[in-house]
Amino acid sequence: MSDIISWLINIANSFGGYLGIFIISILGNLIPFIPIPYLVAVYLYSAYIPGSNPVLVGMVSGLGGGLGKLIVFVISYGASHLVPEEKMKQFITLKKMLGNYGALAVFIFAATPSPDDVVIALLGIMRYNVTKFFVSVTLGKIVISILTAYLGKSIVIILGEENFWYSLIISIAIFTIAMIVITLLDWMKIMENVTELGWRGFLKRIRERGVEEFIISARRKRDTKCKGKSS
């Protein structure tokens, strides 16, 4: 992993400044299902390069990330011609059901440190609207990149540049906690409920029933108990 980070930082230095961040953000999002830690380079650049602007770093990185994911989307879009006709009808029906919530799903996954390639590939195969996809994924990448850049800048200001490893460990811990929370949520069930009930209905359901049914581990325990009682 350290070799990959060194490689990304060398690329950033070769192209220089914001252009380097743009290039590594494209590369970091270009290869599907293989996580390349481009956000580490965004973090380090914002934290340790004098005069770096976290907002500008995040916007440049987000645009690069959006372009990288657009390539993945276009490849999946092209691959849709290889999908059997019967299966394609199911995807088209699912696309109609998603409506604008497909763009929302892209934004949520892009704006969080979660594996978004499955959603992107699925929307590409469904031949989802390219413009909606690109705007959503780019906005999501801008959000997470700006947050990462500000995190790097803030922690270095608080702890000081000499405490590099402490600041990096704290940042990794924050990302890890966020990742755990994200992976515990059943995003497909959430999107199904939002599509069926709308946001107001979904939030009302959470207020009335709580969030347990949308937490994967909690739901599995509940299903196991139900099976035990029925047997």
PLY file of the C-alpha trace (Angstrom):
ply
format ascii 1.0
element vertex 231
property float x
property float y
property float z
element edge 230
property int vertex1
property int vertex2
end_header
0.00 0.00 0.00
2.84 2.40 0.83
4.33 1.77 -2.62
1.03 2.77 -4.25
0.87 5.96 -2.17
4.49 6.80 -3.08
3.65 6.20 -6.74
0.64 8.54 -6.56
2.64 11.26 -4.80
5.42 10.96 -7.41
2.83 11.44 -10.15
1.47 14.50 -8.36
4.98 15.94 -8.08
5.76 15.16 -11.73
2.76 17.09 -13.05
2.93 19.64 -10.27
0.31 21.17 -8.01
-3.37 20.88 -8.76
-2.80 19.23 -12.13
-1.03 16.41 -10.31
-4.00 16.01 -7.93
-6.32 15.94 -10.96
-4.29 13.18 -12.67
-4.00 10.93 -9.61
-7.72 11.35 -8.89
-8.52 10.09 -12.39
-6.16 7.13 -11.93
-7.53 6.45 -8.45
-11.05 6.02 -9.82
-10.30 4.50 -13.20
-9.79 0.83 -12.30
-13.05 -0.77 -11.07
-13.12 -2.93 -7.93
-9.46 -2.18 -7.09
-9.26 0.55 -4.41
-6.42 2.99 -5.10
-5.94 5.36 -2.13
-5.89 8.64 -4.08
-7.54 10.39 -1.12
-4.34 9.84 0.87
-2.52 11.99 -1.68
-5.31 14.60 -1.42
-4.94 14.52 2.37
-1.14 14.85 2.30
-1.13 17.58 -0.35
-3.63 19.73 1.54
-1.91 19.09 4.87
1.74 19.63 3.97
1.94 21.77 0.82
2.18 25.46 1.85
-0.58 27.63 0.45
-2.79 24.74 -0.66
-6.51 25.55 -0.66
-8.65 22.63 0.62
-11.71 23.73 -1.37
-9.74 24.01 -4.61
-7.91 20.74 -3.92
-11.25 19.02 -3.30
-12.90 20.44 -6.43
-9.98 19.48 -8.67
-9.80 16.01 -7.13
-13.58 15.57 -7.38
-13.60 16.49 -11.06
-10.78 14.03 -11.72
-12.57 11.34 -9.72
-15.79 11.99 -11.63
-14.01 11.60 -14.97
-12.41 8.36 -13.80
-15.78 6.92 -12.79
-17.33 8.18 -16.03
-14.94 5.93 -17.94
-16.03 2.96 -15.80
-19.67 3.90 -16.47
-19.14 4.18 -20.24
-17.42 0.77 -20.35
-20.37 -0.75 -18.44
-22.77 1.07 -20.75
-21.07 -0.50 -23.75
-21.10 -3.91 -22.10
-24.90 -3.69 -21.81
-25.09 -4.87 -25.44
-23.71 -8.21 -24.26
-26.50 -8.69 -21.71
-29.26 -11.12 -22.79
-32.45 -9.39 -23.96
-34.63 -10.90 -21.21
-32.22 -9.75 -18.50
-31.98 -6.32 -20.13
-35.76 -5.91 -19.82
-35.41 -6.43 -16.08
-32.68 -3.76 -15.91
-34.83 -1.31 -17.88
-37.74 -1.93 -15.48
-35.40 -1.34 -12.53
-34.18 1.90 -14.14
-37.77 3.16 -14.40
-38.35 2.26 -10.75
-35.22 4.12 -9.64
-36.02 7.32 -11.53
-34.05 10.19 -10.02
-33.04 8.02 -7.06
-30.36 6.40 -9.22
-28.54 9.73 -9.24
-29.04 9.99 -5.47
-27.56 6.52 -4.98
-24.52 7.47 -7.06
-24.03 10.66 -5.05
-24.28 8.85 -1.70
-21.80 6.15 -2.67
-19.42 8.64 -4.30
-19.51 11.00 -1.30
-18.61 8.25 1.17
-15.61 5.91 1.44
-17.70 3.01 0.18
-17.30 0.66 -2.80
-19.27 2.49 -5.51
-18.18 0.45 -8.54
-21.04 -2.05 -8.18
-23.64 0.74 -8.35
-21.80 2.44 -11.22
-21.50 -0.76 -13.25
-25.16 -1.57 -12.64
-26.34 1.88 -13.76
-24.10 1.64 -16.82
-25.61 -1.71 -17.81
-29.09 -0.21 -17.23
-28.08 2.59 -19.66
-28.79 5.25 -17.08
-28.71 8.90 -18.17
-25.04 9.83 -18.68
-25.45 13.49 -17.70
-27.28 12.67 -14.46
-24.65 10.10 -13.62
-21.67 12.37 -14.27
-23.11 15.31 -12.32
-24.02 13.07 -9.36
-20.74 11.17 -9.17
-18.67 14.33 -9.60
-20.56 16.19 -6.86
-20.11 13.18 -4.58
-16.39 13.00 -5.28
-16.05 16.75 -4.70
-17.76 16.40 -1.30
-15.52 13.58 -0.05
-12.39 15.22 -1.49
-13.08 18.58 0.16
-13.79 16.84 3.48
-10.54 14.88 3.15
-8.56 18.01 2.29
-10.01 19.93 5.24
-9.39 16.97 7.52
-5.73 16.94 6.56
-5.36 20.69 6.94
-7.23 20.81 10.28
-5.47 17.91 11.97
-2.02 19.21 10.98
-2.94 22.66 12.35
-4.11 21.08 15.62
-1.27 18.58 16.08
1.50 20.36 14.18
3.50 19.21 11.16
6.02 17.40 13.36
3.31 14.95 14.49
2.75 13.51 11.01
2.13 9.91 12.08
-0.32 10.91 14.82
-2.35 12.98 12.38
-2.35 10.17 9.81
-3.44 7.57 12.40
-6.30 9.81 13.58
-7.43 10.33 9.98
-7.32 6.60 9.25
-9.36 5.96 12.42
-12.02 8.47 11.31
-12.23 6.90 7.85
-12.39 3.41 9.37
-15.29 4.34 11.65
-17.13 5.94 8.71
-16.50 2.83 6.60
-17.84 0.52 9.33
-21.02 2.59 9.66
-21.51 2.60 5.88
-20.99 -1.15 5.49
-23.46 -1.89 8.30
-26.27 -0.15 6.41
-28.32 -2.03 3.83
-28.22 0.62 1.11
-30.35 -1.39 -1.34
-33.16 -1.65 1.24
-32.82 2.06 2.01
-33.14 2.96 -1.69
-36.10 0.59 -2.11
-37.90 2.33 0.78
-37.06 5.81 -0.48
-38.35 4.86 -3.94
-41.56 3.41 -2.48
-42.29 5.92 0.30
-40.42 9.07 -0.72
-38.05 10.87 1.67
-40.80 12.07 4.00
-42.32 8.61 4.26
-38.89 7.05 4.75
-37.96 9.45 7.57
-41.38 8.90 9.16
-40.78 5.15 9.07
-37.43 5.59 10.81
-39.04 7.74 13.51
-41.75 5.13 14.07
-39.71 1.91 13.75
-36.11 2.99 14.27
-33.13 2.17 12.03
-32.72 -1.49 13.05
-34.32 -2.89 9.88
-31.74 -1.03 7.77
-28.75 -2.37 9.71
-27.58 -5.63 8.16
-26.27 -7.38 11.29
-29.31 -6.40 13.38
-31.70 -7.64 10.72
-29.86 -10.95 10.43
-30.17 -11.50 14.19
-33.86 -10.66 14.03
-34.43 -13.06 11.11
-32.54 -15.80 12.96
-34.76 -15.34 16.02
-37.89 -15.48 13.86
-36.74 -18.71 12.21
-35.98 -20.20 15.63
-39.47 -19.38 16.90
-41.17 -20.73 13.78
-39.30 -24.04 14.00
0 1
1 2
2 3
3 4
4 5
5 6
6 7
7 8
8 9
9 10
10 11
11 12
12 13
13 14
14 15
15 16
16 17
17 18
18 19
19 20
20 21
21 22
22 23
23 24
24 25
25 26
26 27
27 28
28 29
29 30
30 31
31 32
32 33
33 34
34 35
35 36
36 37
37 38
38 39
39 40
40 41
41 42
42 43
43 44
44 45
45 46
46 47
47 48
48 49
49 50
50 51
51 52
52 53
53 54
54 55
55 56
56 57
57 58
58 59
59 60
60 61
61 62
62 63
63 64
64 65
65 66
66 67
67 68
68 69
69 70
70 71
71 72
72 73
73 74
74 75
75 76
76 77
77 78
78 79
79 80
80 81
81 82
82 83
83 84
84 85
85 86
86 87
87 88
88 89
89 90
90 91
91 92
92 93
93 94
94 95
95 96
96 97
97 98
98 99
99 100
100 101
101 102
102 103
103 104
104 105
105 106
106 107
107 108
108 109
109 110
110 111
111 112
112 113
113 114
114 115
115 116
116 117
117 118
118 119
119 120
120 121
121 122
122 123
123 124
124 125
125 126
126 127
127 128
128 129
129 130
130 131
131 132
132 133
133 134
134 135
135 136
136 137
137 138
138 139
139 140
140 141
141 142
142 143
143 144
144 145
145 146
146 147
147 148
148 149
149 150
150 151
151 152
152 153
153 154
154 155
155 156
156 157
157 158
158 159
159 160
160 161
161 162
162 163
163 164
164 165
165 166
166 167
167 168
168 169
169 170
170 171
171 172
172 173
173 174
174 175
175 176
176 177
177 178
178 179
179 180
180 181
181 182
182 183
183 184
184 185
185 186
186 187
187 188
188 189
189 190
190 191
191 192
192 193
193 194
194 195
195 196
196 197
197 198
198 199
199 200
200 201
201 202
202 203
203 204
204 205
205 206
206 207
207 208
208 209
209 210
210 211
211 212
212 213
213 214
214 215
215 216
216 217
217 218
218 219
219 220
220 221
221 222
222 223
223 224
224 225
225 226
226 227
227 228
228 229
229 230
